[in-house]
Amino acid sequence: MPFHTILKSLDDPSREIIQNKTEAIIKSKQSEILINISKPDLVTEDNQIVSSVITIKTKLPKYFDKFIENYDAIRTLNRFSSLGAITLLNDENYIGTRLTMYEGDNSWNLHMPLITISVLYAEHSITGALEKLGSGKPAPTDKSLWQPNDFKIIEQYLDKICVCNSDDKGFTAEFALTENATSAGVSGKMETALLTLKGNENHLALGGGLFSLLSMPHSFENQKELFHTAKKFNQLEMQSIDLAPHYGAWTTGNETTLSYVSFLPNLIYEINGTKNIAVNFAIWSSIRANTANKWLEAEGIYLT
């Protein structure tokens, strides 16, 4: 996908675009966004050739400086991520999204809308949620466009690789993290990651859509360690190359667990090329769960 094609989809009189062959800065009154496209020389372990890596970094508003050291505030705000994570890295703090593409992958019709919405709504998904939290106002009440049949289709694809179930309101799946893992409901052991997709949980700023929550089973006793793990994972998602697309944020599921959150607004439901997009998110979640399990093991954090 030529870089200019991506930028053309973002062209708007209210935004200034400064670009060269591999980078573009998109400026508006509200935000400043850096898009970078690189072509690393990498062949993966399964012989896939990386054709391009796109990163999107949305500069955080100045008033976010007071939140940077407040891990409770950051993890709470990342729970309202749509397609990007508040990423804290040295003096560079931003909302980040990353896409890795491989040779022979023709799914640009799927990723173009996701890239566009990441640019247009990454900041608003978090700052808008912050405003609602501060004012106590409820989320918009428009209903999700995802229907029971959409969740059934996800089940038809995913039941080949995991234990899963769909109903009128959403979809759940358990992804095995050990060779002989069984469902937590059967064995009582925590050896699976849980994916939940919901069509009845509106975003505070974006309203109706599809909420995605991938919950890791590892338990943290130390809150500071849990926050720093989520922080590090968001950094790794942006810095690494051979990973599933990073449209979301690592944060905390509750007081002791690690989760990955994404939200697809209704706007994306009927765009050409995004049919069954939730299937892709479910498959990426399966890959992400196993990647995260390896990262946690490298940190000395194991399943119990």
Secondary structure in CASP SS format (residue, H / E / C, confidence):
PFRMAT SS
TARGET T0000
AUTHOR 0000-0000-0000
METHOD secondary structure of the structure
MODEL  1
M C 1.00
P C 1.00
F H 1.00
H H 1.00
T H 1.00
I H 1.00
L H 1.00
K H 1.00
S C 1.00
L C 1.00
D C 1.00
D C 1.00
P C 1.00
S C 1.00
R C 1.00
E E 1.00
I E 1.00
I E 1.00
Q E 1.00
N C 1.00
K C 1.00
T C 1.00
E E 1.00
A E 1.00
I E 1.00
I E 1.00
K E 1.00
S C 1.00
K C 1.00
Q C 1.00
S C 1.00
E E 1.00
I E 1.00
L E 1.00
I E 1.00
N E 1.00
I E 1.00
S E 1.00
K C 1.00
P C 1.00
D C 1.00
L C 1.00
V E 1.00
T C 1.00
E C 1.00
D C 1.00
N C 1.00
Q C 1.00
I E 1.00
V E 1.00
S E 1.00
S E 1.00
V E 1.00
I E 1.00
T E 1.00
I E 1.00
K E 1.00
T E 1.00
K E 1.00
L C 1.00
P C 1.00
K H 1.00
Y H 1.00
F H 1.00
D H 1.00
K H 1.00
F H 1.00
I C 1.00
E C 1.00
N C 1.00
Y H 1.00
D H 1.00
A H 1.00
I H 1.00
R H 1.00
T H 1.00
L H 1.00
N H 1.00
R C 1.00
F C 1.00
S C 1.00
S C 1.00
L C 1.00
G C 1.00
A E 1.00
I E 1.00
T E 1.00
L E 1.00
L E 1.00
N C 1.00
D C 1.00
E E 1.00
N E 1.00
Y E 1.00
I E 1.00
G E 1.00
T E 1.00
R E 1.00
L E 1.00
T E 1.00
M E 1.00
Y E 1.00
E C 1.00
G C 1.00
D C 1.00
N C 1.00
S C 1.00
W H 1.00
N H 1.00
L H 1.00
H H 1.00
M H 1.00
P H 1.00
L H 1.00
I H 1.00
T H 1.00
I H 1.00
S H 1.00
V H 1.00
L H 1.00
Y H 1.00
A H 1.00
E H 1.00
H H 1.00
S H 1.00
I H 1.00
T H 1.00
G H 1.00
A H 1.00
L H 1.00
E H 1.00
K H 1.00
L H 1.00
G H 1.00
S H 1.00
G C 1.00
K C 1.00
P C 1.00
A C 1.00
P C 1.00
T C 1.00
D C 1.00
K C 1.00
S C 1.00
L C 1.00
W C 1.00
Q C 1.00
P H 1.00
N H 1.00
D H 1.00
F H 1.00
K H 1.00
I H 1.00
I H 1.00
E H 1.00
Q H 1.00
Y H 1.00
L H 1.00
D C 1.00
K C 1.00
I C 1.00
C C 1.00
V E 1.00
C E 1.00
N E 1.00
S E 1.00
D E 1.00
D C 1.00
K C 1.00
G E 1.00
F E 1.00
T E 1.00
A E 1.00
E E 1.00
F E 1.00
A E 1.00
L C 1.00
T C 1.00
E C 1.00
N C 1.00
A C 1.00
T C 1.00
S C 1.00
A H 1.00
G H 1.00
V H 1.00
S H 1.00
G C 1.00
K C 1.00
M C 1.00
E C 1.00
T E 1.00
A E 1.00
L E 1.00
L E 1.00
T E 1.00
L E 1.00
K E 1.00
G C 1.00
N C 1.00
E C 1.00
N C 1.00
H E 1.00
L C 1.00
A C 1.00
L C 1.00
G E 1.00
G C 1.00
G E 1.00
L E 1.00
F E 1.00
S E 1.00
L E 1.00
L E 1.00
S E 1.00
M C 1.00
P C 1.00
H C 1.00
S C 1.00
F C 1.00
E C 1.00
N C 1.00
Q H 1.00
K H 1.00
E H 1.00
L H 1.00
F H 1.00
H H 1.00
T H 1.00
A H 1.00
K H 1.00
K H 1.00
F H 1.00
N H 1.00
Q H 1.00
L H 1.00
E H 1.00
M H 1.00
Q H 1.00
S C 1.00
I C 1.00
D C 1.00
L C 1.00
A C 1.00
P C 1.00
H E 1.00
Y C 1.00
G C 1.00
A E 1.00
W E 1.00
T E 1.00
T E 1.00
G C 1.00
N C 1.00
E C 1.00
T C 1.00
T C 1.00
L E 1.00
S E 1.00
Y E 1.00
V E 1.00
S E 1.00
F E 1.00
L E 1.00
P E 1.00
N H 1.00
L H 1.00
I H 1.00
Y C 1.00
E C 1.00
I C 1.00
N C 1.00
G C 1.00
T C 1.00
K C 1.00
N C 1.00
I H 1.00
A H 1.00
V H 1.00
N H 1.00
F H 1.00
A H 1.00
I H 1.00
W H 1.00
S H 1.00
S H 1.00
I H 1.00
R H 1.00
A H 1.00
N H 1.00
T H 1.00
A H 1.00
N H 1.00
K H 1.00
W H 1.00
L H 1.00
E H 1.00
A H 1.00
E C 1.00
G C 1.00
I C 1.00
Y C 1.00
L C 1.00
T C 1.00
END
